[in-house]
Amino acid sequence: MRQVCPHCYTNNEVADELAGKGATCSYCGKTFPVPARFTAQVSAAASGAVAVVAPPAPAPAPVPVAPPEPPPGFLPPEPVVSGGLPVAAGTVKEIGFSIPPQLVAWLPAVALTLVFVLTFFPWVASYRGNSAVYSQRPWGALVGGTPARNFKLEDAGIPGGWLDKVRSDWKILLPFFFLLLVGLAFAWAERGLKSFDPRKVPPLVKLWPWRKFIVGACATLCLLFLIGQLTYGFGMERALRTQVAGEVSARFEPELAKVGDSPALKEKVEYTIEQELRKYDIEHTTWACLAVTFLALGALAAMLRPCFDARGDKPAPRFLLRY
């Protein structure tokens, strides 16, 4: 076995039989004691004993403390109720509004009526400064009539030779007006005529249960037809474009004869046409934009109407913005 000399702190190999006796250090020559060998033994009495751990003592029950008495005359603040849920006072601010079911019920009829009134105002116009030189109403566009003219501004520099090229827009505006009038009639019959009995009009007996759906469908289709007409352009717009395109093509005709229909020349012609059209300053009027807005509101209200009717006596929906 290996032992360390306590005098010089060097390792010495010691024979096993010197355990419990003394040994001489091979480096410093001094004698040092060698510890005896240890042998583990197990007691028979201790091996049969089983340790028993006592359970911990239960913690003492907390003593209830009564809340302090409020001072005389103290009134506790009432909790702030928001959307049916109590909220601590001063922690949440909110801004909101409710949607009355009566507003949703009346909105399709009112919106379609406003759109019908707006059809008597110009929906497209050509301006010079802040004044309209030419303007066209949807009823005039339906029959292809001559746009309204401001002769003073027309004589000031905007030619009017294109007026004979104005064509009717009946393919889009005829179904638009038909659906508008049908939706308007059903909307007011359902809202305004409380004593109206559809059984007295045989064609309406089967249609009357579908009156809300008919109003919503008419408002939606009218909106789509109007957006299509604004995208395609009214007869006045197309006539002006045809006039300008003819004048520009005649101006570039010698160059087209020499070069041919090259992409660069074609792009130059189209650019020139757009620049010439800017002189007429053609715009859709505010009345046309209002018509689109009212049709969208009427269609949306008609779609939401069944949801509001299904709520019954429940409170009106409320939109909240909390901050």
Buried (B, 14 or more C-beta within 10 A) or exposed (E): EEBEBEEEEEEBEBEEEBBEEEBEBEEBEEEBEBEEEEEEEEEEEEEEEEEEEEEEEEEEEEEEEEEEEEEEEEEEEEEBEBEEEEBEEEEEEEEEEEBEBEEBBBBBBBBBBBBBEBBEBBBBBBBBEEEBBBBBBBEBBBEEBEBBBBEEBBEEEBEBEBBEBBEBBBEBBBEBBBBBBBBBBBBBBBBEEEEEEBEEEEEBEEEBEEBBBBBBBBBBBBBEBBEEBBEEBBBBBBBBBBBBBBBBEEEBEEEBEEEEEEEEBEEBBEEBBEEBBEBBBBEBBEBBEBBBBBBBBBBBBBBBBEEBEEEEEEEBBEEEEEE
